[in-house]
């Protein structure tokens, strides 16, 4: 049975994005996808601005849409490029050595 994907929009989303941005800017967290620095002061048209990345895509696990443990900082460009593909966390290998 497929669950409906909750919308990632509205006041609730804006609040979560603002809090995630505040926390990650304070830490200086890099992009969880490319590991490069994020310009947390970048404007809304800058592809290198902060965005919230759902580590496990919402289309795969809609129940994790609002789980902050499933969120990471990413450049908007990297986030859009990844789309809904599954990507292992940075620093992991494709097989056990």
Secondary structure as the mmCIF struct_conf table of DSSP 4:
data_model
#
loop_
_struct_conf.conf_type_id
_struct_conf.id
_struct_conf.beg_label_comp_id
_struct_conf.beg_label_asym_id
_struct_conf.beg_label_seq_id
_struct_conf.end_label_comp_id
_struct_conf.end_label_asym_id
_struct_conf.end_label_seq_id
HELX_LH_PP_P HELX_LH_PP_P1 UNK A 2 UNK A 7
HELX_RH_AL_P HELX_RH_AL_P1 UNK A 10 UNK A 27
TURN_TY1_P TURN_TY1_P1 UNK A 28 UNK A 28
HELX_LH_PP_P HELX_LH_PP_P2 UNK A 29 UNK A 31
TURN_TY1_P TURN_TY1_P2 UNK A 32 UNK A 34
TURN_TY1_P TURN_TY1_P3 UNK A 40 UNK A 41
TURN_TY1_P TURN_TY1_P4 UNK A 44 UNK A 45
TURN_TY1_P TURN_TY1_P5 UNK A 47 UNK A 48
BEND BEND1 UNK A 49 UNK A 49
STRN STRN1 UNK A 50 UNK A 54
BEND BEND2 UNK A 55 UNK A 56
TURN_TY1_P TURN_TY1_P6 UNK A 58 UNK A 60
HELX_RH_3T_P HELX_RH_3T_P1 UNK A 62 UNK A 64
TURN_TY1_P TURN_TY1_P7 UNK A 65 UNK A 66
HELX_RH_3T_P HELX_RH_3T_P2 UNK A 68 UNK A 70
STRN STRN2 UNK A 71 UNK A 75
HELX_RH_AL_P HELX_RH_AL_P2 UNK A 76 UNK A 82
TURN_TY1_P TURN_TY1_P8 UNK A 83 UNK A 84
HELX_LH_PP_P HELX_LH_PP_P3 UNK A 88 UNK A 89
TURN_TY1_P TURN_TY1_P9 UNK A 90 UNK A 91
BEND BEND3 UNK A 94 UNK A 95
#
